[in-house]
Amino acid sequence: MSDTNKPLILIVEDVESNYLYLNAVLTRIEAQIEWVKNGIEAVDFAKEHPETKLILMDLQMPEMNGYDATREIKKLHPEIPIIAQTAFAMSDDRTKALEAGCDDYLAKPIRSKDLLDTVNKYL
């Protein structure tokens, strides 16, 4: 965590190609991007980096899903905005994500404009 002038954004995503896409889009904003691959790593990262400004949370992951990871992170840092992202865009996913503590929701495939607009709303 070197550049303290840039906001720290954590991408929680188990699929590398999805992470690479999100990272490529987010290079358009001045931010420091970090990547973890499951909910357990996300919770650990949040514990170690309370300066995190935003989390992009995949909901369907191995080991610990995004719903449970969001609940744990919000207990530690309720002020960190968490944006849910999922390919399983069923009608109740948005509701379940918000009930778990997510501040916003993006359905995959995520359009770059939607991602940037949503991230900028919270930074």
Steps between C-alpha positions, in 0.01 A plus 500: 500500500730770378317799354288648779373780275301257286185336636540129565249279317477129574372267229369171641468265203589133456508507118820654366349620172228688692764661721707600196197666342410693818861603549528620139187715536611639836835614360299797366474638853783588733485211745711229652353159413546183703362154421396207716332180381248408769301631794745380763781696335268802473421498872870462584588787264238726659639422847852593387402802285235717667600775255319311221261742327289258297449126449368335184360171631422197286213314666567145375844382614657191657590476870292802611241662277458874455189522717681358805817699429296821476334432834838442667663808343206723592535390865861620490464804273139605440624814322668317209266492198459151354368457147366152427562345161359173375429311182203338668272801459182348634231736623577431866880530469488879527279476810721233659813706427353815656373303800852360550628858524607582144457866412438444131471226238628435147385206286753327274590554228593838644511787254802725550285816524280343770807389695665843484177685584437277801858513629515880460176531698681357806853642468 
